Amino acid sequence: MKIILGLFLTINLFAVSTKYNIYALFQEQKYSQACDLGFKNFYKNIKDENFLSVYAFSCLKADNINRLSLPVANLKASKESRANASYFSVILMQKKLLYHALIDGYDFTNINLPSTDYVLSKVFDLYVKLGKHNKQEVYFLKDTDNDKLTYKMYLIKHNNLNKIVIEEFYDTIVVKRHVYW
């Protein structure tokens, strides 16, 4: 009986430790590590919507948005969780549509989606505002809220897979580079 109780306590402490670790990594802005830890422990915490939200926001901040689909499907019990799931869903859809447009020439100028404050959403909205246009190798998109911000968007090929690159410029200085596939 003592062995079973000891095993139970060890498992619970490990679970609590994992949750604490992902929260701590998020607070320390170590988003990539928090995303990886959340991914490894996703199914152990599938019912814990706070864990799922922190995991998803970590992945979002780490530009690993392909990992958002699992939390989206499981964030449903509370109003806040459903709002988070909707937010992540919009970003995933925008990425997929932008990818489809850049690679396949898909025209979605008539589409009207909600927007978010995430960089991919901003670029998506700016791309939609271009309307029908000839395909370009590189797009320079000027932020409508801050005239010092510009986004450079283009495709790269890596291991036979096209990836979208978005570079954020403040004046002429690259602030951040995002890569999505």
Secondary structure as UniProt FT lines:
FT   HELIX           2..27
FT   TURN            28..29
FT   HELIX           31..40
FT   TURN            41..42
FT   HELIX           43..45
FT   TURN            46..47
FT   HELIX           49..61
FT   TURN            62..63
FT   HELIX           65..68
FT   HELIX           69..74
FT   HELIX           79..104
FT   TURN            109..110
FT   HELIX           119..129
FT   STRAND          138..142
FT   TURN            147..148
FT   STRAND          149..158
FT   TURN            159..160
FT   STRAND          161..170
FT   TURN            171..172
FT   STRAND          173..180
//
